[in-house]
Amino acid sequence: MRIRIGIAAELKGVSPSTLRRWEKEEKLQPVERTVGGHRRYVLVQLLGKKEKGDRETTKRKSTTTTMRVCRV
């Protein structure tokens, strides 16, 4: 599932400008650009990607991810 930058940023807990910066730094690349130049990310890529400096903890935390989509 491809999602736009605003939703991707919300899932990662950062701003869209941070995702743009990460793209320039080659930390996280969008999978495609639309004809209009909009970035699209893959949901699995965002949920599975660890940032530089993130540490795995020995104790597992229970996490729940909620994605809200509104079509008007």
Phi, psi and omega in degrees: 000125180265135182233157182279169188297324181297316178291320179300316179296318179298317179296323180277346181078029180228177178270159176302326179295329176294319177296322178295320178294317178300325177296315178298323180276000180060034176271324181212115184256139172292151181282337178201167171238140177285174178303325179279358177092009181282139180281143175232134180244156177265133183305314181298321178299318182288320182285333183263349186278125175263139179277157177298129181099344176291140180243142174282138176255152181288330178270124180280137178258143176278121180235148177232131178251128178244130177243125179254130177233130180235122177249128181248000000 
